Amino acid sequence: MPPPLRQVVLKLHSRCDLACDHCYVYEHADQSWRARPIVISEDTVKHVAHRLAAYVEERGLDSVSVILHGGEPLLAGPARLRSTCAELTRALTRVARLDLRIHTNGVQLSTRHLQVFREFGVKVSISLDGDRAANDLHRRDRRGGSSYDRVIRAVRLLRTPEYRHLFTGLLCTVDLRNDPVAVHKALTALDPPRIDYLLPHSTWESPPPRPDAGSPTPYADWLLKIFDLWQGQGRGVRVRTFESVLSTLRGGPSLTEAMGLAPSDLAVVETDGSFEQADSLKTAYHGAPATGYDVHWNSFAELAEHPGVRARQAGIDGVSAECRRCPVVQSCGGGLYAHRYSAERGFDNPSVYCADLRALVDGVAERITDRTRSPAVHSDDELRFAQERLTRDLLSHLHHRHAGTAEWDEAWRLLVRLDSDEATAFHLNALLAHPYVRTAVRRALTEEEPVDAGLLASVAMAAAVRARAEAVLTWDHTKPELHLPTLGTLRLPGPGRVDVRSSGRRIVVRRGPDSYDTGDPERWRPLRSWDSAAERDGATAPRLLVDDADPYRDCFPRPAAGPLNSDDLGAFLERLSTGYALLHAHTPGWWESDDAWLVTTVTPLAAGAGLRLGAHGLGALGVGVDIGPGEFARALPRVARRARFAALRETADLAVPGSPAERLLDEADDWVAKASFWQRDPAAGADRRGDALDRAGRALVGLGTRPRRELTPNGAVLAGSLWTQWAEQHGHVARLAGFFRGLGVREGGSLLVHASLGGSGLPPDEVRDALLDVLGPDGTLVVPAFTPENSDTSSAHLARTAGMSEWEKAGFRASMPPFEPETTPCPGMGALAECVRTTPGAVRSAHPQTSFAGLGPRAAELLGEHDVTCHLGERSPLARLYRDGAQVLLLGVGFEACSSFHLAEYRMNPARPLRTYRCVLREKGYWFAYEDLDLHDEDFGEIGRMLPPELLTVDQVAGKRATLFGMKEAVDRAVSYMATSRR
């Protein structure tokens, strides 16, 4: 079943009283408006209302939005607007909550319109492009006159106390000719609830205007100037584009169709009743939004199955291959669907604004990254404190937004009173640590509607009860029950005004002459706390709250179960008790570990859910109602440790949000946790544990290849800890790392390794991982990735062609493939070199015969430039490694393989003679000839033996000799040796 349609754009009038030259309806490719009725008929409105009501009921939707649109919908007049709203209200409010909105240019807006909107709760947004000069670049009437004064008059009408609650915001189309700071200041001066900045509709066939010179991303630059101002002003007004990027960078949902991967839930009904896809498609080609469906003959369910609608609901699978590879795709989402269009490839392209969207997301991510060192990385007590502070900050932000109403302010004063008294503050802190309080506050911060005062009041009253403080609050309660977080639920006769009093551990709710209290077992359902089986066996273990009633507990990736009856709850807890006992028997000390105390609340989830973490806050554990004790015992330690990672990520930036490093860090933590999980079941989990360790190692290695700026200091600490945990589990790698560390490999340095592992039993990936572990997150591992096979004079080539006829040799030569840095193997360099070369994230220099491969944050810097006419000299990676103070490790090979000595050949005076080299480049059969130094290595073994012993550290591992030395000292001595021995 396709995702449901939740928004309907209803075209009331197909003409407009402005002549905006950037309008997608009239000025772009699709001109279908010319053949449509000017005003929608009442019969068509009735069909829309009844078809939509049937669809909403069929899909079980709790709400639906209808956006009145045009052309200019106000041209339909107040009477037609009223009859349309009345028809929609009659048909839809019996099955769902109806959210009515209108988007207008504001020119015609009057109190007559606003009276209709107030009657039906229609929310109003207005298009305005900035100050007078900015707005009048495009938004002029048909005589060329300014629309600015009339629009400002409309905004001021909406800002009057009588209609302020209907005002939802301003929409501004970006024009690079306008000063972005002046535009934003002009819009914020009007005190709108929200601003949307929209990129002008464009396609690859009709690209957006760009300056002739300057930045390649002018639209991103324009928006980032506003972002900097908005950020500096404390984000006082909501800006949908920025909020969407911020949300997706932090793992949240997209808030706009223009960005992100959320499936489209939009349908359009034109004035003739025809169903269309998104209006923005009119910019692509004539007929692009058409579906061939009509509300008179087709249902919304049929429209939802239309291929064009489904195409905009495919998420990551619906964007181009280039977009799927992009690290910011979760935030960008490939851009607005219409902006991807080209005549050649249809919509299978990145957005025409691709570079700008990438720069915008990257720019926002870099600006919001907090690189301050957090003590929460090192201490669980500090982590809990940081979590509490975060909840308080969010609650304060929510209060700042909604302060001013008597009921809200009364509840806030109660919280302040409880917080000011040391005796009661402890209980308030305990309540604020409840994970679903965080979820409630976060959701309230994303809502456009005023927040129900009951949210804050129920938190305040629950804190008062926990503190046994007397308190009284009154508010209009919108639900048939009152839930007090961490305590329980009191059933009421229905919604209505309540007077709530706390006295000791008791709550009394008065509704007129009637009262209801928590002493009535027929109405009060308390939450249970639960002592584990391990505690009854004498171990110290946490006492957990079992919360199956909080209205905000639906924050897990699987559905929450409904409140359990007594028998079902008892059976559920018995399975958990058995699981706790199994875990205690298998790992007696786990209950004393820090991880055990990170779970505070257990919530039953639907059958098959397993164990899941909540989305917000520390402590929420979702458990499938059918979980077996064994699964619970095995999975709990893993999930508990993941709780720490999730909580830490909420309170401290570990990496630049949305960056590959953030993803790799998360993967590494998850796979290390999974390896630990499977370690508890060695019989069934040996293969899975090995796979988990391998994946964790790859993630950590990949993390080491990312630019250093992607990890914050907090992330670097965590990455180092994960390396240690991984090595402890890996065993063999840990021992190898200890050997290399003892040999003298420097943490944070660069290391060139020549290795032959044959006969040692050392897997190349373990050697690689051990070296990277010692080098740490700032170190760089380099190996030779030479390809002497790509030649017609090398010994490797001559050996391969030995015994061939001249005709066969010519055919073989013509068929030789060209050198490709990403794919050409280096079989003669050994298994370790090939392992490093093929590791995801590895960098390889571009020389077709003497390339180097590397892993680490400086690999690109050290290997980036490699002149084809300089095998191993001053314009090769060897010279940069020399200047970097690199170390050289010979593992299972002698100095005969020490390529660093070739650098000494280039430094001989007088210079050595040149010779001609040949190799295949670019394409098969294209042989490239060049001159370079005539290189020789016959005396490298002798040079090695002449090096002073104090320059070398020598040991053995797995039967292989290991020699470590500084590259600079060895090369300098080689130069001196060659000056006298090579004459």
N, C-alpha and C positions, 0 to 999 in steps of 0.2 A: 504494500500500500504506500503511495507517495506521501511525502510530508504534507500536512494540511495547509490549505490556503487560509490565512488569518487576516489579510488586509485586502480590501476591495477599493480601488479607485473608481469612483462613479462620476462620469462626465455629465455635468448638468447643462453646460452651454459650450458650444463648439467654437465660438468666436471670442475675440478679446478686444478690450478698449485701449490696449497699448500696442505698439509696433516694435517690440524688442527685437533687435537684429540678430540676437543669439538664440532665439526661441526654437526649441527642437520641434515644436508642433507645426509651426508655419514656415520656418526658414531652412529646414533641413530636407533630407532626401524624400521622406514619406510625406505625401500631399493628400492623404485620404480624407483630411478634414473638409476638403472642398465639397465632397459628395454627401456629407453627413447632415442630419437635421440640426438646426441651430440650437433648439432646446429639446431636452429629453422629454418624452411624453409621460403622462401619469401612468399609463398602462405599462410602459417599460419599467418605471420605478417599482410598480407592484410586482412585476415578474422578478425583478432583482431581489426585492425584499423576501418574497416567498421562496424563491430558489435558494437564496443564501440561508434562510432559516432552516430549510430542509437539510442543507449540507452541514450546517453547524450542529444540528441535532444528530444527524447520521454519524458525524465524526466525534461527537461527544466533546466539542470545544467549550471551554468555560467563558471565552470572550472572543469578540471579533471586532475589527476596526473597519469603518467605512469612511473614506476620505473624499469629500466633495471637491470636485476639480473641474477644470475646463481645458482649453480656453480660460475664460474668467468666470467662475461660478456665480459671482455676485450679480452678473448680468441677468441671471434667471429671475431675480427679484425676490423680495422678502416673502411674498405669498407662496411662490413655487418652492422656495427653500423650506418654508414651514410645512407645506404638505408633504414634501419629500422626507423631512426628518420625522414627521408624524407617522408616515407609512413604514419607514424603517424601524421606528421604535415599537410600533404595534406588532410587527411581525417577529422581531428579533429578541426583544427583552423577555419574552416568555421562555426562551431556550438558552440565553447566554447574556453576559454583560456586554452591552453595546458601547463601543468607543467611537463617537462621532467627531470628525475633524473636517476642517476646510482649509485649503491652501489658496491664497488669493494675492493679487498684487496690491490690494488695499485701496485702490483709487476710489471705488464706489462705496466703501464701508461707511455705514451710518448707524445711528442708534436703533433704527428699525430692524436692520440686520442683526444687531447685537442682542436685541430683545428676543428674537427667534433663537439665537444661539444660546442665550442664557436659559431659555425655557427647556431646551433639549440637551444642554451640556455640551454644545459643539465647541471644540477647541480650535483656535485660530492661529495659523502661521502666515507670515507676510514676507514677500520677496523685497529685498532692499539691498543694494550693492555698495552701501557706504555713505559717505557724505554726498552733498549735492553734485559735485563734479564727477565723482565716481559713479553714482547712480545714473546720471544722465548721459554717460557714455553709451548706454544701450537702452535704458528703460524710458523711452519717450513715447508720447501719444502719436496718433496718426497724422497730426499736423506738425510733428517735430517738437512739440512743447514738452517742458519738463514735467515729470510725474512726482518729483521729490516732495513738494509741499503737501500734496494730497496724501501721499503715503505716510508722511510724518504725522499728519492730522489723524490718520487711521490708527497709527501706533499709540498716539496720545489718548485716543478714545479707549483703546484696549487697556491702557495703564490706569484708567480711573478705577477707584475702589469697586464700583459696581460690576466691572467687567474684567478686572485684572485676572481672576481665576480662569478665564477662558484663553488667555494669551499663552501660547506655547513657544513662540520664538520667531527668529528672523532667518531667512535663507539668502545667502550672498554668493553670487557667481564670481569666481576669481577672474580678474583682468590684470595682467602684468603691468599695464600702464599706470595702475593705481598704486599709491603708497600703501603697503599692507598695514603699517602701524596706524596711519591716519584712518584707514578703513575700519580697523578693529576699534579704535577709540571712538569713532563716530557711532558704531553699532552699540558698543557697551554703554555709551552715554544715554541710550534709550532704555536701559535697564531691562533687556529681554531675559526671559528664563533660560533661553538657549539660543545658540547661533550655529548654523550649518554653513560651512564653506564648501562650495561645489565647484569642481573642475568643469570648465566649459565643455559641452558635448562635442566630441571629435572622434574620428576613426583613423585608421591607417590610410584610407582613401581621402580623407579630409582632415589633415593633422591640425593640431592646435597652433595658434600663433606663438612664435618664439622670437626672441631678439636675434638679430643677425650674428652677434658675437657675444662672448661672455660665458656664463655658466652653462653646462650641458643639462642642468636640472633647475631651470628658473622657477617652475611651479613649486617645487619642494622648497627652494630658497625663500620664496614669497611666504609660504605657509609657516616655515620655521621661524621667520621673523615675528610672526604673530604668536607662535608657540612660546618663544622666549618672553614676549611681553606678557602673555597669559600666565605663564609659569611664574614670572616675577611678581605678578599682581595677586598671587595666591589662588589662581584658577577661580576667580570670583564668579564668572558667568560660565555656564556649561557650554562646551564646544564639541559637538557630536563627533567630528572627524578626529580630533585629538583624543577624546575619551575612548573612541573605538580602538585607536592604535594602542593606547595605554592598556585597555582591557585585554586585547589579544596578546600583547607582549608579556602580560602577566598570566597568560593561560586562560583568560576569560573569553566570553563570546564577543563576536563582532556586533557593533551597534548601528551599522549602516549597510545598506545594500551595496554601496560604492566600494567597500573594502571588506576583506574577510571571506571565510569559506562557508558561512551559514547559508543553508538552503533558502532560496527565495520563496516567500509565502504570499506573493502579490498577484492579484488579478485586476484587470482593467475592463470596465464596461463603458463603451462609447454611447453617444446620444441616440444612436439607432438600435442599441441593445446588443451590438456585436461584442464578443469577447476578444480582448487583445492581451498580449503579453505586456511587459514593462514598457511604459511610454518612451523611455530613453532609446529604445530600439528604432524609433522613427529617424534617428540620426544616421542609421546604417544604410538602408536602401528602401525604396518605395515598397510597401507591403511587408516590411520586416516584422512588425509586431502582430500581424494578422494571424488568426488561428482557424478561420473558417467556421467558428462556432458562434452561436447567438443565444442570448438568454431566453428568448422566446421558445427556442427549440432544444436547447442543450442545458445540462445541469453543471453546477460547479464541480461536481465529481468528475464529469467527463473532461472539463477543462483541466483539472489537476493531472490527468493522464496524458495531456497533449505533449508531444515530444519536445516542443520548444520550452514549455514550462518545466518539464523534467530536466532539460539540459541545464537549467539555472539552479538545479537542486542537487547536482552531483558532487558538490564539495571538491576535494582535491582531485578526484577523477575527472572533473569537468573543466579543468584548466589545461593549458598547453603543457607539453613535455618540458619546455624551458622553464615555465613557472613551477612545475613540480620539483625541479632541481634547486629552486631558489630558496635561500635560508629564511626569507621574510614572507613566504607564501601564506603562512598562517595569519599574518596581519594584513597583507595586501590582498590576498585572495584572487590575484590576477586582475584586480581592478574591476570597475563596472563592466558588466557583460557587453554592453553596446560599444564600449571603447576598445574592444579587442578586434573589431571587424576589419577584414580586408577582402577585396574582391577575389583574391587568389585562394585564400585559405578559410574564408568565412570567419567564424569566431574562434578558430583554433590558433590563436596568437596571444602573446602577452598584450597587456594594455598599451595603447599608444602613449600613455603616460608612464610606462614601465620604469624608466630611469628615475623619474621624479618620485614615484611611489616608493621605490627602493631607497632613495636618498631621504625621503620623509621618514620612513620607518626607522632607518639606521640613525638618522639625526635625532629623533625623539628618544630612541633607545639609549644612545650615548648621553644625552642630556639628563636622563632620569636615573642613570646608574650611580648608585651611592657606593663610593670606594672607601668609605670610612670603616676602619676595623671594628668588628663587633665582638664583644666578650661572649655573646651567645654561641659563637662557634666553638668555644672551649668549655662551656659550663652549662649544664641543664638548668641550674637555678637561674642563671642569667637569661637562658632561653625562655623560661617561664615568665620572668620579669618583662622581657621584650614583648612577649605575646600579650601580657596584660596591658602594657603601655600602648600597643597597637590597637587593642579593643577600645581603650579609653580615648585614643586619638580619633578613631572612627566615630565613636559616640559623640565626642565634642563637635566633630564636623557636622554630624547629623543635627545636633542641637543648634548650631550656627545657622543651618539652613531653615529650620522650622520654628525657631524661637519666635515668640510674639503672640501665640495663642494661649489663652488662660489655662487650658487643660494641660498642654505640653509644658508650660512654664512651671505649673504646680508640681508635676512629676519630676521635673529637673531639680527643683528646689529640694525635694525629698532626697534625691540621690546625693546632692551636695551636702545635706545635713548628715546623712549616713557616712559619707566619706570624711567629714570633718571630725568625727569622733573616733578615736583610736579603738574603742570597744566595739563599734559597729563597722568600721572600715574593713576589718578582717573578713567579715561576712559578705560585704559588698564585693571585695576582691575575689572571693570564692565564687560568687555568682557570675562575675564578669569573666572568669576563667571557663565557664561552661561553654562548650564549642558552639552551641546553637544560638547563643546570644550574639556571637560574632556573625553568624550567618544572617540573622535577622537584621542586624545593623547594616551589613554590606548590601543586602537586597534593598533595604529602605533607601540607601544612598543612590541606587541606580533607578529608582522609580521617579517618573515625571510627576505623578499625582502627589498631593499632600499626604504625608504619612499619617496613618491612624494613630491618634494620641494613645490608644490602648497599648501600643507596642512598648513605649517608654514607661507607661504606667504599670504594666504587668511586671516589667523588670524591676522597677522601683519597689513595688509591693512585695515581690518575692524576696528582695534583699532585706526589706523591713522584717518580714516573717523570720528569715534565717537569723537576723540579729535580735529577734524578740523586741523590736522597737514598735511603739505605737505610731500609727500613721493613718491618714484619711485622704483618699483621692476620689475624685468624681470625673467621669467622662462618658461620652457616648460610645458604648461598646457595640461593635459591628458583627459580633459572632454569637452563636448560641451557647458558647461555653467560654469560661475564663481559664486560660492556662497560665500557671505560674511557673516559670522556668526552674528546673531542678526539683520542684515540689510536687506538682500534680495538676489535675484538671477538675474544675467545678462546673457541673452542668447547670445551665440557666434555662428559663422558659423560652428565651429567644434573645435577639439583639435588642438593645435599648439603652437608656441612660442608667448608669450604675453608680452607687455610692459604696466604695470599698474601704473597709476598715481592717487594720491588723491589730491584734492584741496578743502578745506572746506568740505562740505557735498557731494561732487561729486566725482565719480570715472570715469576715462576715460581709456579704454583698446585699445591699438593700436596693430593691426596685419598687419605688412607691411604698405601699404599706407592707409589701412582702420582703422577707429576708431569707437568705440562703447562706449556709456556712460550711466550713470544711469539717465540721463535726458530724455532718449527715452522711453516712456511708452510702445512701442511695444516690447522692449527688456528687460526692467527692471521691475521686479516684487518685490516690497518692501514687507517686512513682516509688519503685522499690530500689533499695541499695542491696548489694549482694557481696557476700564474703566467699572467696574462692575455696575450693577443696584444699588447695595447698595451705591456706591459712589454718584450716581446721587440723591439718597434719602437723602444725607447729611452726611452719615457716612464716616469715614476715611477707605479707603480700598486700597489694592495694585493695581498697574497698571500692567497688565500681557502682555507678548509677546505671540502672537499666531504664532507658528513656524510650518508650514506645508511643509517646503522645505529643511531644513538642511539635507545633505546626511547622517549625523550620528544620526538622530533622531530615527532610528530603534533599539532602545535600551530598548524597553518595552517587557513584556511577551506576548503581542499581536501585530499583524502587524500594522504598521503606515499606515494611509490613504494617498493616493496621494495628491498632491496640490489641494486644493478645488477651484472651480470656484467661482465667486463673489456671485452668488445666494446661493450656498451651504454653503459658508463661512458665509454669512449673517444669514441664518437660524440656523446654528450651534451656532453662537454667541448669537442669540436671545434666544435659549433654555438655554444657560449658564446664560444669564442676568436674565431670569425668575427664574432660580435656585438660583442665588445669592440673588435675592429679597426675595425668600421664606426663605432662611437661615437667612437673616437679620431680617425678621419678627419673626421668631421662636426663634432666639438667637441673640438679638441685639448687645450684647457685643463681639460676636466672632471675628468681624473684628478688634477689638483692641487687640486681643490676639496675643501672639508670633507666634502661629501656622499659623495664617492667612498670615504671611509674609514669610513663608518658601516656598511657591509656587511662582515661577517667570515666568514660561513658560508653556503654554498650547499647546499640540500637538494633533491634531485629529487622532484618531485610527480607525481601521476598525469597522464596525457595530458589536454590541454585546460585545465590549471590556469593557464597564463600565468605571470605574476610575482605573488607574494604575500608579505606580511609575516607573520612569526611573531607569536604572541600575546604573548610575554613577552620582555623583555630587548632589548638593542640588538644588531643584527648579523645576525639570521636572515633569509635570503632563500630563499623557496621558488620553484622554477623547474620548470614543466611539462617532462616528459622530451621532449616533441615540439616545444618552442618553436622558432620560426624566428629566425635571427640578426637580421633586421631588427626584429622585434617586441621582441627582447631589448634591442637598442641604443636603441630609442625609449623603452621603458618603464623601463629601469633608473634614469635620473636622477629620474623621478617617484617611483618606489618608494623610492629611497634617501632622498629628502627627506621622504617620509612616515614613514620610519623615525625620523627626528629628532623629528617631531611625536609619534609614538607613544611614543618613549622619554622625551620631555619630560613627557608626560602621566602616565607611570608614576611620575615622580620629583618632580613639582611640580603642585599644583592650579592649573589655568588658569582654572577657573570653578567655581561651585558644582556638585558632582556631580549629574548628572541634570537640570540646568536647561536651558532653551532656549538660553542663551548657550553652554553646552558643545557642544550639537549644532551651532549656527551656526558656532562657531569651527572645529569639525572639518570642516564642509561647506566653509567658506571656504578652509581649507588644502588640502583635497582638490581643489577646483575650480581654485585657482591652480596647483596641481601639474599638473592635467590640461591647463590652458591652455599651460603650459610644454611638456608632452609633445607636444601637437599643433603647437606652433610648430616642432618639428623636422621636420615633414612638411607644409610649406606647401601643397603641391599637393592632398593628400588631406584635410588637416586644417583648412583655413581656416574652414569653417563650424563645425566642432566646436570649434575654438579660440574663435571668437566666442561660441558658446553657453556654453562653460566660463567665459569672462570675465564674461558676463552673469550666470550663476548665482553666480559668486564675488562679484560686485558686490552682488547681492541679499542674499547671506548676510551680507556685511559691513555693508550698510545695516541689515538686520534686527538684527544684533548691536548696532548703535548705538542701536536703539530699546529695548533691554532695560534693566531697572533696573541702575544702576551696580554694585550689590552683587553681581550675578551673575558679574561678571568679577573675578578676583583681580588684584593688581598684575602678576603674571607673565602672565596672560591679556591684560591691557591692552597690555603690551609686544609680545606676539605679534600681537595685532590690529593695532597700529600698523605692525609689520613687514609684515603681509599687505597692508595698504592700500598701502604703498610698493611692494611687489612687483606688486600688481595694477595700480597706476598706471603703473609702468614698462612693463608688458606692454600696457596699454591705450593708451599713447602720447598720444592726443588728450586724454584725461581728465587725464593728467599735465600736459600743457601748459596746460589750462584751470585746473587747480589752482594751477599756478605763477603764472598771471595773477591769480587771486583772492587768492592769498597776497601777491603784490606790491602789489595794490590796498590791502591792509591788513585783510582779513578776519581776525579774531582766533581763534586756536586756543582751543577750550574755551568760547567765548562763545555767545550766542544771536544769530541773524541772521534778520531779516524781509526777504523778497525779493519784490519786484514785478517781473515779467518779461514781455516780449513777444519771443519768439524768431523770429517769422515773418521769413523772408528771410535769416536768419543762417546757415543750414545747421547750427546747433548742435542735436544731438539732446537732448531734455529730460532723458533719463536720464543723459547724460554731464555735463550741467550740474549736475544733482542730485548725482551721484557726486563730481564735482570739488569742489563746495561742502562736502560731507560729509568729503571727504578733508582739506580745509583746517581745518574745524572740529574734526576729530579725534574720538576716542571720547567725549569729555566735552562736545562742543558740540551745539547744537540748531538745526536748520533749520526755519523757519516760513514759510508762504505763506498769503496770503488764499485762502479757499475759498468766496467769497461766492456766494449763489444769489439774485440779485435777481429771477429768474424766478418765485420763490415769493412772489408779490405780485399785487395787482390794481391797483396804482397806479404801479409802477415803470416806467421807460422801456422796460425789457426786456419787461415784460408788455404794455404798450401797443403796442409794435412788433409783437408776436406776434398781437395781436387786431385790429390795424388792418384795416379793410374788412369786419369781421364785422358781421352784424346783431345786435340786442340778444339775440335768441333763441339765436344761435350763440355769442355771448359768454357767456351764462348756461350753456350746455352745456359750453363749454370750461372755464369756471371750476369747474363741478361735477366735471369729470373730472381736474382737476389733482392729481397725486400728492402725498402729504405728504412733508415733509423727513425723510430718514433719514440720520443722520451717517455710517453705514458705506457707503451705496450711492449717495446723491444726488450726481450730478456737479456740477462747477462750470465749465461750458464757457466762460463769459465771462471767466474769470481767466487763461486762457492755458494752453499745453501743460505748462509747468513745474509750475504749481500742480496740475494734474490728475495729473501724473506723481508728485508727492510724495504727494498724497492717496491714490493707489491702490497705493503701495509697501507691501508687507507690514510690519506693525508700526507703520504711521503712526497718529497720534492726531489726532482732529478735535474741535474744540469743538462745542457742541450748539446754537448759535444757528441758527434756521431761515433767516436771511437773510444774516448776516455772520459765518459761522464761519471759523475758521482751522484749517489742518492743519499737522502738524509731525512731524519725525523726530529722535530723539535721546533721551538718558537723562532729560532734563528736560521733554520734550514734554508728558507728562501733567500735570506740575506747572504749567506755564505755560498750558496750554490747558484744564485740567480744569473750571473753573467759568466759565460764560458765561451770565449772566442774560438771559432772553429779552426783558426790558424795558430792556436796556442794550446797544445795538448795539456801540458802540465806545468806551465810557466807562470809569468806574472799576471796574465789575464785569465787565469784558471782558478777554481776553488782552492787549489793547494796554497796559492799565495795568500788568500784571505784567511785560510785556516792558520797559516804561519803567523800572520799579523794578529790573529785572535788568541795566540798562545795555546793552540790546540795540543792535546796529548795524542799519542799514537799507541794503539794496542795491536801487537802481533800475537794472534791466538792460533797455535798449531801451524804456524808458518815461520820461516826465517826471514832475515833481512833481505834476501833475494826478492821478496815480494813487497818491499817497502817503497811504495810509489813516491813518498815524500822526497827521496833522494833525487828523483828526476828534477825537482825544483832547483836543486843545486847545480844540475847541468846547465840550466838557463842562466845561472849567475856566474858561470866561468868566464874568465878574462885571460886571453881573448875568447870570443864567443865560438861555440862549436859550429861546424858547417851545417847547412840546411840540406833537406832532401824533399822529394815529392811524395805526398801521400794521396791515396784515392779512397773514396767511400761512396756509398749510395745515399742520396738525399732526396727528400720530397716525394719521389715516386719511383716505382720499379723501373730499372734500366737507366736512371739518370745518375751518371757517375760524375762526381765532383772532385777535382784535383786541386791541391793546395800545397804550399811549402811550409815546413816547420822544422824545428831542430831535429837533427839525426840523433835519436835517443838510443842509449845503450844501458843495460843493467848487469853486465857481466861481472862488475866489481862490487855490486851492492852487498854481497855477503861479506867480502873483505872489509868494506867500510863499516859494516855493523860490528865486526869483531874488533875494530880499532877504537870503537867508542869507549870512553872511560866507564868502568863499572858503576861509578857513583851516579851516572846519568840514567841508569837502567834499574827497573824493579822487575825481578824475575821470579816466577813461581809456576806450579803445575796444577791443572784442574782436569779431571776426567782423562788423565793420561796425556794431556796436551800442554805443551810449554806455553806460558803466557809472559810476554815481555811488554812492559809499559815504559814510555819515555816521553820527554817533551819534544815536540816537533822542531821548535826553533833551534834548540841546542844541537839536535842531531843534524839538521840541514846545514847549519853554520859550519860544523865540523866536516861534513861531507864536502862542502865547497873547498875548504882548506886541503882536504885529502886529494880531491880531483885536481887541484892546482898543481900539485907536485907529481901525482901518479899518472895523469893523462897528459902526455906531451905529444 
